[in-house]
Amino acid sequence: DNFGRRADIKLYDTQTAAYGDLVAGRVDVLVSDYLPAADWLKDNEDFAFLGDKIDIDDKIGIGVRQDETELKEQLNAALAAILENGTYEEINDQYFNVNIY
């Protein structure tokens, strides 16, 4: 709706194909999920994020059966503890170049 009159919009079956067209110069920009794009950008330094991050309010979490409330509480407590003591940041930085939380 926002760009259809000013740009040719192309859809891809895979993100890999979209990145391939970007590298080949067949497209000028692309919209991607943030974390896969951040990972791709680590090895493609000629490219960068442009503009603001699109907030689609993704909900990423750990699946726990509804009746396992004690396990849920333990997971939440453990996550809060590693966020507070810096362990989360250390683990995150080991695997990602952006904060995934």
Contacts in CASP RR format, 6 or more apart in sequence:
PFRMAT RR
TARGET T0000
AUTHOR 0000-0000-0000
METHOD contacts of the structure
MODEL  1
DNFGRRADIKLYDTQTAAYGDLVAGRVDVLVSDYLPAADWLKDNEDFAFL
GDKIDIDDKIGIGVRQDETELKEQLNAALAAILENGTYEEINDQYFNVNI
Y
3 9 0 8 1.000
10 21 0 8 1.000
10 27 0 8 1.000
12 18 0 8 1.000
12 21 0 8 1.000
15 32 0 8 1.000
15 33 0 8 1.000
15 36 0 8 1.000
15 40 0 8 1.000
18 27 0 8 1.000
18 30 0 8 1.000
18 32 0 8 1.000
19 30 0 8 1.000
19 40 0 8 1.000
19 44 0 8 1.000
20 26 0 8 1.000
21 27 0 8 1.000
21 30 0 8 1.000
22 29 0 8 1.000
22 30 0 8 1.000
22 47 0 8 1.000
23 44 0 8 1.000
29 50 0 8 1.000
31 54 0 8 1.000
32 40 0 8 1.000
34 53 0 8 1.000
34 54 0 8 1.000
34 98 0 8 1.000
35 96 0 8 1.000
35 98 0 8 1.000
35 100 0 8 1.000
37 49 0 8 1.000
38 49 0 8 1.000
38 96 0 8 1.000
38 97 0 8 1.000
38 98 0 8 1.000
39 96 0 8 1.000
39 97 0 8 1.000
41 47 0 8 1.000
41 48 0 8 1.000
41 49 0 8 1.000
41 97 0 8 1.000
42 97 0 8 1.000
62 75 0 8 1.000
64 71 0 8 1.000
64 72 0 8 1.000
64 75 0 8 1.000
65 71 0 8 1.000
79 88 0 8 1.000
81 87 0 8 1.000
82 88 0 8 1.000
82 91 0 8 1.000
83 101 0 8 1.000
88 101 0 8 1.000
89 99 0 8 1.000
92 99 0 8 1.000
92 100 0 8 1.000
92 101 0 8 1.000
END
